[in-house]
Amino acid sequence: MINLDQRYQSYLSGSKRMRIDGVDEKVRAYGWEDDGKDIIGYYVNTENYQLHYTKDGVFLRMEALRALEKV
């Protein structure tokens, strides 16, 4: 399994940012996901997205945390 602290701690401190669709995003949180019995993967929350990965680090999906506001 991946050591999440080793991989993402520098993003939390602000020294690094994730680039998503050409925009630098601050990482706000990360953690493990489970199905109630086993660890199935992990998530990374940025300012605008939640990214989901398998426990081996393979990207699964990205979800927007907020809907875009209409002007």
Secondary structure by P-SEA (a helix, b strand, c coil): cccccccccccccccbbbbcccbbbbbcbbbbbbcccccccbbbbcccbbbbbcccccccccccccccccc
